[in-house]
Amino acid sequence: MNSNTLLQATEVSKSYRNGDNIITVLNGVNLTLLKREMVAIVGASGSGKTTLLQILGTLDTADHGSILFKGQELHQQPEASLAAHRNSNIGFIFQFHHLLPEFTALENIMMPGLIQGQNKAILRDRAMELLQRIQLAKRADHRSGELSGGEQQRIALARALILQPALLLADEPTGNLDAGSGQMVFELLQELSDSFDLSVLMVTHNMELAQALDRTLTLESGHLV
């Protein structure tokens, strides 16, 4: 495994049972993601893109195959170890922001660290720094209902980065936004990837955004091509 490789998936397969039928979603997927690389995964709806992202992020398990993160095998590790891995190494951002409506923007960003029991003062400083980076420092005390869709997604991005992960998994992060807001979120992804030495794996239907990344892969018939 190359020292510059962050994530390597080999022959990853996943099937589901639907009554008497077996539906194969992933059929021997191979993927190598380098440190600080930004890669898009595209493909038809229902092709298994989200399933692949969830397996790579250890939110779901593969039937077969190997997943290495910084050279460490993840497949079949106990859930407690996988939860610690997710908290320490991976940030997630989805099409819908999933902010907690009863908390402010600042508190939402701090939440992953608060759940871990980290120092509140340090978390607050880090969250305020991220708010400044995403140009929303003036909205720190606003709740999610007081923010636009684009602002909510930028808060969700900052929340995903508060614990300084090595990998960001993004599932249609601009899919629920208008063109202008989507472009702003995408540009922030690029900027923050450079600043935080972050690798990004992004599922998207937006081919224009996909082609602006380092590589674009297509999930087709259970394979990445």
N, C-alpha and C positions, 0 to 999 in steps of 0.2 A: 504494500500500500504506500503510495507516494506521500511524503511528509507534508505536502501541500493539499492533500485530500482531507476534506472535513467529513463527508458522508459518502458511503459506498453501499449501494444495494445490489445484490446479486440474485438473479433467478427468483424474484419475489412473485408469489402467486396467491390469488385469493378467489374463492368461489363461495356462492351462496346457494342454499336450497330453497326452491320455490315449489312447494308441493312435491311432485315426483320428479321435478326437473332440477338439474344442477346448472347454475348460471356462473360461468367463469368470467370474472371481471378483469383480473390481472393474470397474465399467463407467461411468467418468466421475465419480469421487468428487471432491466439492468440500468443503473444510474450511478454516475460519479459526480459529486459536487465538490468543487474546490473552495478553499478558503477565499472569502471576499468575492466570490463569483455570484452573479445574478442570472438565474435560469428560469425561463418560462415553460410551463407545460400547457399545451393547448390540445383540443380534441373535441369531438362531438359531445353534446349533452348525454349523460348516461354512460360515457366511455370508461369511467372509473377514476377520473382525475382526483376527485375529493377523497375517494377510498385510498388511493396511493398516498396522498398527502397525510392522511390520518395514520396510515401504517408507518410512514417515515417519521412521523411525530410521536409514535408509540401510543396514540389514542385508540388504535385498533391493532389487531395482530394478523400477520400473514399466515396462510396455511403452510407455506414452504418458503424457503429462501433465507438469505443472510442480510443483515443490516449492520454495518459497522459505522460507529461515530468516533472519530479520532482514533480509529483502530480497535475500538472496543465493540465486541459483539453485543447487540441489544436483543436479538430474537430469543425468546423464552426466558428472559430475566424475570425475577419476581416483580410484582406490581409496585412494591415499595421502592425498589431500585429504579424502575422506569419513571415513577412519579418524581423522584429526586433528580433524575436526568432531565425530565421536561422542565422542571422549575429552574434548574441551573443553566441549561444549555439552549433551550428553544423558546422563541417567542411566537405567538400565534395571532394572526389578524384575519378576520372573516369578512364576508360580504356585508353582514349586519354587525354593527359595532358591539352589541351586547354590553353596553355601559350599565352600571347600576344606577337607576334613576334617583334614588334617595341620597346619593353622594355627589359631591362637587367634582368638577373636572380634575382638580388636584388630587382629591381623595381616590378617584377612580384610577389614576395613574399610579398612585402609591400602593394600591390594593394588593398586587402580588407580593410585594415586600412585607406588607403588614401581615399577610397570611403566614409568611415565613417567620414572623416575629423579629424582623430586622429593626434597627434603630430608627425611630420615627423622624428624628431631626435630620439624619443623613438622607433618608428617603425623601423627605420634603425638599431638601436642597437639590437632590438629583431630579425630582419631579419638576421643580421650578425651572431647572436648567433645560429640561426637555420641552416644557411649555414655551420657553423662549425660542428654542430651536424650531418649533412648529408654529411660531408666531401667534400663540394664543395665551400669552402670559396675563393679559388683561381679562381673560375668561376663567381664571383659576378658580374663582368662587362660584361660578355658574353651574347649575345642575344640567344634566343632559337634555332635559326638555327645553332648556333655554338656548340650546346650541343648534346650528344648522346641521344638515346631514354631513357636509364636508368637514365641519369642525368636529363633530362626533367621531368621525373616522380618523381624524388626525389625533384625537385624544386616545382612541383605541390603539393607534400605532405607537404612541408614546408609552402607553401601558405595557405593550408587548416588549418594549425595550428597556423598561425600568431596571430589570435585573441583569442587563448587559449580556444577553445571550450571544452565542456564536452563530446561531441559525434562526432565521425568520421564515416561517411557513405562512404564506399568504394565499387565502382561498377567495378569489374574485374580490380583491380589496377595493376595486373601483367600480364594481358591477352595479351598485345601488346608488351611484352618484351621477350628477350631470357632468358633462364633458369638462367644464372648467374645474370643478372640485376634484374630479378624478385625476386630471392632469397634475393638480397641486399635490395630491397624495402620492402619486407616482414619482414626482420629482423629489419629494421628501424621502421616499424610499431609497432613491439613488444617492441622495446626499448623505443620509444617515448610514447607508451601507459603507460608504467611503470613510465616514468619521469614526464608526465603531468597529471597523474590520468585520463587517457582518456579511454572512452569506445569505442569499435570498432565493427561495424556491417558490415561484408564484404560479398558481393556476389562474388562467384568464381566458376569456373569449375575445378580448380586445387585441386583435392582431397588430395594431399599430404600436401599442405598448409592448407587446411581446417581442417585436422585432427591435425594440430599443434596448433590450437586455443583451447580456453577453452571448447567450445561446437560447434557441427555441426548440423544444422537443414536442413531438406529437404522440399522444397516446391513442393507439389505433389497434383494434383487435387484440387488446390485452398486452401490447408491446409498446415500448417507447422507441420512436424512430426519429 
